[in-house]
Amino acid sequence: MIKLAGRDDKTGRGIIILGIDENNVRALKAGSPIHVHADELGFVGEIVIHYESTLERLKKRFKQFIGPNTQVSDTVGTKKN
């Protein structure tokens, strides 16, 4: 995995980029989430990447981590120009 952080030149907003390789994908599919401390990148918080076969299964899993008031935003293959 590669981790990068910086600022978007157009908006000035902070951006975190996480690049994963095939080894990371295999680990995710085997049930091992990727956990990143955002402080390493100059942000406050934590980032968790977890794999499930459907968005509904992901929502169910994440509600176990955070609780019933989890806010969900679905993003499927969006591309930002």
C-alpha positions in Angstrom: 0.0 0.0 0.0 1.1 3.5 -0.7 -0.2 6.5 1.3 -0.1 10.1 0.1 -1.5 13.4 1.4 -1.6 16.9 0.3 -3.9 19.7 -1.0 -6.1 19.9 -4.1 -4.7 22.8 -6.1 -8.1 23.7 -7.4 -10.1 23.6 -4.2 -7.5 23.9 -1.4 -9.1 21.0 0.3 -7.0 18.3 1.9 -6.7 15.0 0.0 -5.6 11.6 1.1 -4.8 9.0 -1.6 -4.4 5.3 -0.7 -3.1 3.0 -3.4 -3.5 -0.7 -3.0 -1.9 -3.5 -4.9 -3.0 -7.1 -5.6 -1.6 -8.3 -2.3 -3.8 -5.8 -0.5 -6.8 -6.9 -2.5 -6.1 -10.5 -1.6 -5.9 -9.6 2.1 -9.1 -7.6 1.9 -10.9 -10.5 0.3 -9.6 -12.8 3.0 -11.2 -10.6 5.6 -8.3 -8.5 6.7 -9.3 -4.8 6.7 -6.7 -2.1 6.0 -6.4 0.4 8.9 -4.6 3.7 8.5 -4.0 6.3 11.2 -4.7 9.5 9.4 -2.3 11.3 11.7 0.5 9.8 9.7 -0.7 11.9 6.8 -1.4 15.2 8.8 -5.1 14.6 9.3 -7.1 13.7 12.4 -8.9 10.3 12.5 -8.6 6.9 11.2 -9.3 5.3 7.8 -10.5 1.7 7.4 -10.8 -0.1 4.1 -12.9 -3.2 4.2 -14.1 -5.6 1.5 -17.5 -7.2 1.2 -19.2 -8.6 -1.9 -22.0 -6.0 -1.9 -22.7 -2.5 -0.7 -25.5 -3.8 1.6 -23.1 -6.2 3.3 -20.6 -3.3 3.7 -23.3 -1.1 5.3 -24.2 -3.9 7.7 -20.5 -4.6 8.6 -19.7 -0.9 9.2 -22.7 -0.3 11.4 -21.1 -2.9 13.7 -17.9 -0.8 13.9 -19.6 2.6 14.4 -23.1 2.0 15.6 -26.7 2.5 14.6 -26.3 6.2 13.7 -23.7 5.5 11.0 -24.0 7.9 8.1 -23.5 6.2 4.8 -22.5 7.6 1.4 -22.4 5.1 -1.4 -19.7 5.7 -4.0 -19.2 3.2 -6.9 -16.3 3.8 -9.3 -16.6 7.5 -9.4 -14.0 9.4 -11.3 -13.0 13.0 -10.4 -11.5 15.2 -13.1 
